[in-house]
Amino acid sequence: MKEFDYTLNIKMGIHARPAALIADRAKFIDEKISVSFNGKTADASKIMKLVSLRAKKGDTVHVTVEGPEEEKVALEMEKLFKENL
């Protein structure tokens, strides 16, 4: 299992558009990717679950990747977060 924390920099936090970016990438990856915030965890391939975390600018989310290529996928997801969130 690979994990990283990321502090959101975008004004609205994880709303529909960034959630769609995350989900679009996650649903085509075999590894299990989850995003946690404030005691709740969401499957990264589910847009509405990500939005329901209600993570806003300045909040830190925890991302977990599990699977055979977890290291590569975790780096890819971290890059996606840095470039878009």
Number of C-alpha atoms within 10 A of each C-alpha: 14 16 17 14 13 15 17 20 17 14 11 15 21 25 19 14 14 20 21 19 17 23 20 15 14 20 15 9 13 13 18 18 26 19 22 19 17 12 6 12 18 19 18 26 23 17 21 16 17 27 18 16 20 15 20 17 14 13 15 16 19 15 22 21 23 17 14 12 14 19 15 11 21 21 15 13 20 17 12 15 18 13 8 14 21
